[in-house]
Amino acid sequence: MLQIARIAKRDRPRETAGALVVGNPVMPIFQRNPGEEPEGLKNLPGAEQEATAIAAMLNTQPLIGSEATETAVVERITSAGIVHLATHGLLDDFSESGLLGAIALAPSDRDDGLLTSEEIIGLELNADLVVLSACSTGGGSITGDGIIGLSRAVIGAGAESVIVSLWQADDQATAQLMEEFYRVLPQTGDRAVALRQAMLATLPDYPNVRDWGAFMLIGESASQ
């Protein structure tokens, strides 16, 4: 079903308007399971630094803190050519649909601050690139059709490519990696090559590969 949805959405013309960059939202307080105490998520100063720097490179204003609500993101995400979300990623089944995963955003009186995989796949994305700069965004349910989670939801919603993480990465190392990625991307014209070069540039400052090596590209590599 996800593959069919992607093909149908990709057949329509892309109408994009710049970039959407989000960093370190005011974190939602949520209940993982019925009967459990609600919990919050830690502040991510590195993600805020990351979003501010990347937004300057992409000539846009980032959504930071209380401005980065789920409603604000959903209103802008469908027209953005590049989407960069620097926040927490979650692998819970919040929608009880079997489609795991959610991106943590700031809650408002119109939403709960959790942009779930089920909600994402219902969007019509036109983005060439979506970067889920958060922990474990490449995870999900393992099925005969592959991993069902945030990455599949983003591609199924129509994005050309998505960068996700396979484990919990260091906040500051990730910020450096992502800034380098956007710096070299225009030079290479290839997202996979740019990600590799960014990793090599980050290595001297962060010798432990676990700090930044979690990220991978899914989808089309070359920029059109």
BELKAKA-V718491 format. One line per field, one symbol per residue. phi: phi as a letter, one per 30 degrees, with the letter a starting at -180 (. if undefined). psi: psi as a letter, one per 30 degrees, with the letter a starting at -180 (. if undefined). burial: + if it has 16 or more other C-alpha atoms within 10 Angstrom, else -. A space follows every 10 residues. Layout:
# BELKAKA-V718491
phi=???
psi=???
burial=???
This chain:
# BELKAKA-V718491
phi=.ddddddddd ddddbcbibc bbbhddddcb cdbejddebc bddbddddee dddddddchb cdcbhdddde dddddcddcd dbbbccaccb cdcdchcicd jacdbddbdc acicddeddd dddcdcddbb ccdadhdcdl dcbdcjdcad dddddddjdd abcbccadcd ddddededdd eddceddcib dddddddddd ddeedbdddd dbdddbcbjd cddd
psi=eeeeeeeeef flkkjliblj kkkiljklkl jekkflkkll klkieeeeee eeeeeeeghl kljkbffhle eeeeffeffk ekkjjjakkk gliffhffjl klkklklaff lfgjjleeee fflikgkekk jiilkhfgla kjlfgakjbe eeeeefffke lkklkfajlk eeeeeeeeee efefefeegk eeeeeeeeee ffeefifjff ffgfklkkak ekk.
burial=-+--++--++ ---+-+--++ ++++++++++ ---------- ---+-+++++ +++++--+-- -++++-++++ +-+---++++ ++++++++++ ++++----++ ++++++++-- -+++++++-+ +-++++++++ ++++++++++ +-----++++ ++++++++++ +++++-++++ ++++++++++ +++++----+ +++++++++- -++--+---- +++++-++++ +---
